[in-house]
Amino acid sequence: MHWRTSVMTTAKRLTFEQYLEWDDGTDKRYALVDGRLIELPPESEPNASLANFLFLQLASAGVPFRQIQPHSCELQVPVLQPGDPANRYPDLVILREEHLELTRRRLTVTFDMLPPYLVVEVVSPGERNRERDYGRKRRQYAARGIPEYWLLDLHEDAITVLQLDEGTYCNVGKFEGSAQIQSPKLAEMGIAVVLTAGQVLNAVK
């Protein structure tokens, strides 16, 4: 996801709690960076379609459909270095069942809630975007305690699955072509996903 130029929408810098209460009367989404709001643009068609395809596959495999949230779920995340937003909108999130009640008013998983089970990002083209997905987001999601992180990379034609181990993500595998995606978290949940990297990535080719 690409960011637009920062839009100064408030006279003062906002805390995350103030941001949660802030309403400009629109459906726009914002990143909160150093207390300032940056408007986020709509998703690209391939990114949206890839997340939607994965949603369908996960729901068919038995993940409760309400717990699978493509694009719409916001996560409060730790700010680890200058320029990091205090919130992220992963391309797809698998929530815990308890999140359904906790997010009835707003689909935001805050620090006072347990982290979601799994997040997925579709890697956008360009070095800056790749560094964000493979670097900044990886560190923020690990610090948030999210057990598993998937990166769907159309440029490399591969899907990388990372598993949290003592606060750091470790590689489960980099899956390409006919290789079946392995997910420790989904297996732990009793979900058998029979899906290859090629099946996912070729959905938008």
ABEGO torsion letter per residue (X at the ends): XBBBBBBBABABBBBAAAAAABBAGBABBBBBBGGBBBBBBBBBAAAAAAAAAAAAAAAAAGBBAAABBBGABBBBBBBABBGBBABBBBABBBBBAAAAAAAAABBBBBAABBBBABBBBBBBBEAAAAAAAABAAAAAAAAAGBABBBBBBAAAGBBBBBBBBGGBBBBAEBBBEABBBBBAAAAAAGBBBBBBAAAAAAAAX
